[in-house]
Amino acid sequence: MGIKGLQGFVARVCPDACRTVDLREMVEKHRIDHPDFPPAIVVDAMSCVRYWYTPESWVSGGQWREYLAVLEDFIKAFMAAGIELVFYFDGVIEEKKRNEWIKRRLQNNKEIARIFQFIKTHRKQPGRGMFIIPSALPTFTRFALKSLGQKTVCTLQEADFEVAAYGLQHNCIGILGQDSDYLIYNTCPYFSIEKLRLDSLVTVMYSREDLCRALGLSLTHLPLFACLLGNDVVPESLLEGFWRKCLVTSPHKNNSYNRRTNILLAVANYISKVPCSYSSLKHLEEMLPLGSDKTLLCRGVESYLLPGQQSPWIPPNVTNRQIFSLQQQTVVCQDKEVFQLAKEQHIQSENYTIFNILSNGEIECSNSLEDECDTEIPGQALIYRPARQHIYSVLLESGK
């Protein structure tokens, strides 16, 4: 889900880290550097839906054929340049990120309420300034891309982790998306979907190396930098006292910058002086009000380590613990053959909810475009509850 303010910070304060690139030229360079790997870009599809879905009448759902044509044109532009696309979709909500996910869904509810208030007041739908992605659109997009012959993957872990891992392991040209976490992972280059000009395949590449030079950091510092700014693992609410301490001692404080920009510079300045070691990390954990969970910072840094990678902040014996925990997860479904089939179909984007029910007995429902203030019409979650209960019963065999 990214680090608050980092993407804008890079554009404003570190312009050298934002390079305009021609993806066609990147293909030629890739063929020379990696002759054994086909030129491919791994696409964070959830970051791209806003780029693809642009109907004026979006409240009423837009036009499916128009949307399909947009996806087809997108694919053709890359195929013409000899670029293979691999589309990744979020398949799970990890327990460590559930609280942040809930917080963002509640915030979306407020935005949806404002949309309905606008419609009631003005008798027309709002413009793109109040845009909310229809809740089922990512699911429909998966099937649309499959119908167009594209490789689509539904993840078993947080999507940005699997995207970064795939890009690194397959020597991809880069990652196409809009998530500042891709600046933190030590993986292939990160391209902006927002800045993409499809007719020329020109976009902006965000350079980790140039970002580090501007901040006086090394690539090794970036995972700790992300955690001390607040991310999906380390809540911002725990860091206010630490930020104040950094701001007091920072030589880079600038009154023309907003507070968040000064915090980013101050945190970078602070950790640039911290030796890269596990003992340094433990010292930082003691400084922060982490309560009973003193491993939070360690787990946050570890979440950015891709398969095969190590970090001086983390002891080698716990590196990639999240991968091991995925392999050892306990599942609700006791029929291994059924579970394995559901898992394979989930990864191939052939189903979504079934695997989540069989693995942990529940699914997460995102926001719907419905008016919570309308008390005459019950919410869709309540209307469909009996159907969900029946499906749970069938899948989990509780109704034998």
C-alpha positions in Angstrom: 0.0 0.0 0.0 3.1 2.2 0.0 4.7 4.9 2.2 2.6 8.1 2.7 4.1 11.0 0.8 7.2 9.2 -0.6 6.1 9.3 -4.2 5.4 13.0 -4.2 8.6 13.7 -2.2 10.7 12.0 -4.9 9.1 14.1 -7.6 9.5 17.4 -5.7 12.7 17.0 -3.8 14.7 14.4 -5.7 13.9 15.2 -9.4 17.1 13.3 -10.5 15.4 10.1 -9.3 12.6 10.6 -11.9 13.9 9.7 -15.3 11.9 9.9 -18.5 12.5 6.6 -20.3 11.4 5.1 -23.7 10.3 1.5 -23.0 11.2 0.5 -26.6 14.8 1.5 -25.9 14.7 -0.5 -22.6 13.7 -3.6 -24.6 16.8 -3.3 -26.8 19.0 -2.8 -23.7 17.3 -5.8 -22.0 18.0 -8.1 -25.0 21.7 -7.3 -24.8 21.9 -7.6 -21.0 19.6 -10.7 -20.6 19.6 -12.6 -23.9 18.2 -15.7 -22.2 15.1 -13.9 -20.9 12.2 -12.6 -23.0 11.6 -8.8 -22.5 8.8 -8.7 -20.0 7.1 -6.2 -17.7 5.3 -7.3 -14.5 2.2 -5.2 -14.0 0.7 -4.3 -10.6 -2.8 -4.5 -12.0 -4.5 -3.0 -9.0 -2.4 0.1 -9.5 -3.4 0.3 -13.1 -7.2 0.0 -12.9 -7.6 3.8 -12.5 -5.5 4.3 -15.7 -7.6 1.8 -17.7 -11.1 2.6 -16.3 -12.0 6.1 -17.5 -15.8 6.2 -18.3 -17.6 9.5 -17.7 -20.6 7.8 -16.3 -18.7 5.6 -13.8 -21.3 5.7 -11.0 -23.6 3.6 -13.2 -20.9 1.2 -14.1 -19.6 2.5 -17.5 -19.6 0.4 -20.7 -18.0 -3.1 -20.6 -17.2 -3.2 -24.3 -15.4 0.1 -24.1 -13.4 -1.1 -21.1 -12.5 -4.3 -22.9 -11.3 -2.2 -25.9 -9.1 -0.1 -23.6 -7.4 -3.2 -22.2 -7.0 -4.6 -25.7 -5.3 -1.4 -27.0 -3.0 -1.4 -23.9 -1.9 -4.9 -24.6 -1.4 -4.3 -28.4 0.8 -1.3 -27.7 3.3 -3.4 -25.6 3.1 -6.4 -28.0 4.0 -4.2 -30.9 7.2 -3.3 -29.0 8.0 -6.9 -28.3 7.1 -6.7 -24.6 5.4 -9.5 -22.8 3.1 -8.4 -19.9 2.4 -10.4 -16.7 -0.5 -9.1 -14.7 -0.6 -9.5 -10.9 -3.7 -9.0 -8.7 -4.1 -9.0 -4.9 -5.3 -12.4 -3.8 -5.2 -12.1 0.0 -5.2 -9.5 2.7 -2.3 -10.5 5.1 -3.1 -10.5 8.8 -0.3 -8.0 9.5 -1.9 -5.5 7.1 -5.6 -6.1 8.1 -5.9 -3.1 10.4 -4.6 -0.7 7.7 -6.9 -2.3 5.1 -9.9 -1.8 7.4 -8.9 1.8 8.1 -8.7 2.6 4.4 -12.1 0.8 3.7 -13.7 3.0 6.4 -12.2 6.1 4.8 -13.6 4.9 1.5 -17.1 4.6 3.1 -16.9 8.3 3.9 -16.0 9.2 0.3 -18.8 7.0 -1.0 -21.2 8.8 1.4 -20.1 12.2 -0.1 -20.7 10.8 -3.6 -24.3 9.9 -2.8 -24.8 13.3 -1.1 -23.6 15.0 -4.2 -26.0 13.0 -6.4 -29.0 13.8 -4.1 -28.1 17.5 -4.0 -27.2 18.1 -7.7 -29.2 15.3 -9.4 -26.2 14.3 -11.4 -23.1 12.2 -10.9 -19.8 13.8 -9.7 -16.7 14.1 -11.9 -13.5 12.2 -11.6 -12.5 14.2 -8.6 -14.8 12.0 -6.4 -14.0 8.8 -8.3 -14.2 5.4 -6.5 -13.4 2.2 -8.3 -16.5 -0.1 -8.5 -15.9 -2.9 -6.1 -16.1 -5.8 -8.6 -13.9 -4.2 -11.2 -10.7 -5.9 -10.3 -12.4 -9.3 -10.5 -13.9 -8.5 -13.9 -10.6 -7.1 -15.1 -8.8 -10.4 -14.3 -11.3 -12.4 -16.4 -11.1 -9.7 -19.2 -7.3 -10.0 -19.4 -7.5 -13.8 -19.4 -10.0 -13.7 -22.3 -7.5 -11.5 -24.1 -4.9 -14.3 -23.7 -2.8 -12.6 -21.0 -0.9 -14.2 -18.2 -2.7 -13.2 -15.0 -1.7 -14.2 -11.4 -3.7 -13.9 -8.2 -1.3 -13.7 -5.3 -1.0 -15.9 -2.2 0.8 -13.0 -0.3 0.7 -9.2 -0.5 0.8 -8.4 -4.2 3.7 -5.9 -4.1 5.9 -8.5 -2.6 5.1 -11.1 -5.3 5.4 -8.5 -8.0 8.8 -7.4 -6.8 9.9 -11.1 -6.4 8.7 -12.1 -9.9 10.4 -9.0 -11.5 13.7 -9.9 -9.8 13.7 -13.7 -10.4 12.7 -13.4 -14.1 15.0 -10.4 -14.9 12.1 -8.4 -16.1 12.5 -5.0 -17.8 10.7 -3.5 -14.9 7.6 -3.2 -12.8 4.7 -1.0 -14.0 2.5 0.4 -11.3 2.0 3.2 -8.8 3.1 2.1 -5.3 6.0 3.7 -3.5 6.9 0.3 -1.9 8.5 -0.5 -5.3 11.1 2.2 -4.5 12.0 0.2 -1.3 12.3 -3.4 -2.6 15.7 -4.3 -4.1 14.3 -5.5 -7.4 14.1 -4.5 -11.1 13.3 -0.9 -12.2 10.0 0.7 -11.3 8.0 2.5 -14.0 5.0 4.8 -13.4 1.6 3.9 -14.9 0.3 7.4 -14.2 3.0 9.0 -16.4 2.7 6.4 -19.2 2.1 7.7 -22.7 0.7 4.7 -24.4 1.2 6.0 -28.0 4.9 6.4 -27.5 5.5 4.0 -24.6 7.3 6.7 -22.7 7.0 7.0 -18.9 8.9 7.9 -15.8 11.3 5.5 -14.1 11.9 6.0 -10.4 15.6 5.4 -9.5 16.3 3.9 -6.1 20.0 4.6 -6.5 19.4 8.4 -7.2 16.9 8.5 -4.3 19.6 7.1 -2.0 22.2 9.6 -3.2 19.8 12.5 -2.6 19.1 11.2 1.0 22.7 10.1 1.9 21.6 6.5 2.3 22.5 3.1 0.8 20.0 0.6 -0.7 20.4 -1.4 2.5 18.9 1.5 4.5 15.7 1.7 2.4 13.6 -1.0 4.2 14.4 0.6 7.6 13.7 4.1 6.2 10.2 2.9 5.0 9.4 1.4 8.4 10.4 4.5 10.3 8.2 6.6 8.1 5.2 4.3 8.8 4.0 1.6 6.5 1.5 -1.3 6.5 3.5 -3.1 9.3 4.6 -0.2 11.5 1.8 2.2 12.2 2.5 5.9 12.0 0.8 6.5 15.3 3.8 4.8 17.1 6.3 7.1 15.4 5.3 10.7 16.3 7.7 10.9 19.2 10.6 9.6 17.1 9.8 12.0 14.2 9.9 15.0 16.7 13.3 13.8 17.9 14.6 13.6 14.3 13.2 17.0 13.3 15.0 18.7 16.3 18.4 17.3 15.2 17.9 17.5 11.4 20.2 20.0 9.5 17.8 19.8 6.4 14.7 21.4 8.0 13.2 23.9 5.4 10.3 26.1 6.2 9.3 26.1 2.5 8.6 22.3 2.8 5.5 20.8 4.4 5.9 18.8 7.6 5.8 15.4 5.9 8.7 16.4 3.6 10.8 17.6 6.6 10.0 14.3 8.4 11.3 12.3 5.4 14.5 14.3 5.3 15.0 14.2 9.1 14.4 10.4 9.3 16.9 9.8 6.4 19.5 12.0 8.2 19.0 10.1 11.4 19.4 6.6 10.0 22.3 7.6 7.8 24.3 7.8 11.0 23.1 4.4 12.4 25.4 1.4 11.8 23.7 -1.3 9.7 23.4 -4.1 12.2 20.8 -6.1 14.1 21.9 -4.5 17.4 21.2 -1.1 16.0 17.7 -2.2 15.0 17.1 -3.6 18.5 18.2 -0.3 20.0 15.7 1.5 17.7 13.0 -0.9 18.8 13.7 -0.1 22.4 13.3 3.6 21.6 9.9 3.3 20.0 6.6 2.8 22.0 6.0 -0.7 20.5 4.3 -2.0 23.6 4.5 -5.8 24.0 5.4 -6.3 20.3 9.1 -5.5 20.3 9.6 -7.4 17.0 7.5 -5.0 14.9 10.4 -3.1 13.4 12.3 -6.3 12.6 9.2 -7.8 10.9 8.7 -4.6 9.0 12.3 -4.6 7.6 12.0 -8.3 6.9 8.8 -7.8 4.8 10.9 -6.1 2.1 13.4 -8.9 1.7 12.7 -10.9 -1.4 13.5 -14.7 -1.7 17.3 -15.2 -1.5 18.0 -11.7 -0.1 19.5 -11.0 3.3 19.9 -7.8 5.3 22.4 -6.6 8.0 19.4 -5.5 10.0 18.1 -9.0 10.3 19.8 -12.2 11.6 20.2 -14.7 8.8 18.2 -17.4 10.6 15.0 -15.4 10.5 15.4 -14.0 6.9 12.4 -14.7 4.7 10.4 -15.9 7.6 7.2 -14.8 5.8 7.9 -17.3 3.0 8.3 -20.1 5.5 5.2 -19.1 7.4 3.2 -19.2 4.1 4.5 -22.8 3.4 3.6 -23.9 7.0 0.2 -22.2 7.2 -2.6 -24.2 8.7 -5.7 -24.5 6.6 -9.4 -25.0 7.3 -9.9 -27.5 4.5 -8.7 -31.0 5.4 -8.9 -32.5 1.9 -5.4 -31.8 0.5 -6.4 -32.6 -3.1 -9.3 -30.2 -3.1 -7.2 -27.5 -1.4 -4.4 -27.9 -3.9 -6.8 -27.6 -6.8 -8.4 -24.5 -5.3 -4.9 -23.0 -4.7 -3.8 -23.6 -8.3 -7.0 -22.1 -9.7 -6.6 -19.1 -7.3 -3.1 -18.4 -8.6 -4.3 -18.7 -12.2 -7.1 -16.2 -11.5 -9.8 -18.8 -12.2 -11.4 -18.2 -8.8 -10.8 -15.9 -5.9 -13.1 -16.5 -2.9 -13.0 -20.3 -2.8 -9.3 -20.5 -1.9 -9.6 -17.9 0.8 -12.6 -19.8 2.4 -10.8 -23.1 2.3 -7.5 -21.7 3.7 -8.8 -19.5 6.6 -12.6 -19.8 6.6 -13.3 -16.3 5.6 -13.2 -13.7 2.8 -12.9 -9.9 2.8 -15.5 -7.8 1.1 -14.4 -4.4 0.0 -16.5 -1.3 -0.3 -19.6 -1.2 -2.5 -21.2 1.8 -4.1 -24.3 2.0 -2.0 -25.9 4.7 0.2 -25.5 3.8 3.8 -27.9 6.7 4.7 -30.7 5.0 2.8 -32.4 3.0 5.6 -35.1 1.6 3.3 -32.7 -0.6 1.3 -30.6 -3.0 3.3 -26.9 -3.3 2.5 -25.7 -5.9 0.0 -23.7 -7.6 2.7 -26.9 -8.4 4.6 -28.9 -9.3 1.5 -26.3 -11.9 0.4 -25.5 -13.2 3.9 -27.7 -16.4 3.6 -26.0 -17.2 0.2 -22.6 -16.8 1.7 -23.5 -19.0 4.7 -24.8 -21.7 2.3 -21.6 -21.5 0.3 -19.5 -21.8 3.4 -21.5 -24.8 4.5 -20.9 -26.5 1.1 -17.2 -25.7 0.9 -16.4 -26.4 4.6 -18.7 -29.5 4.8 -20.3 -28.2 8.0 -23.7 -29.1 6.7 -23.2 -32.8 6.4 
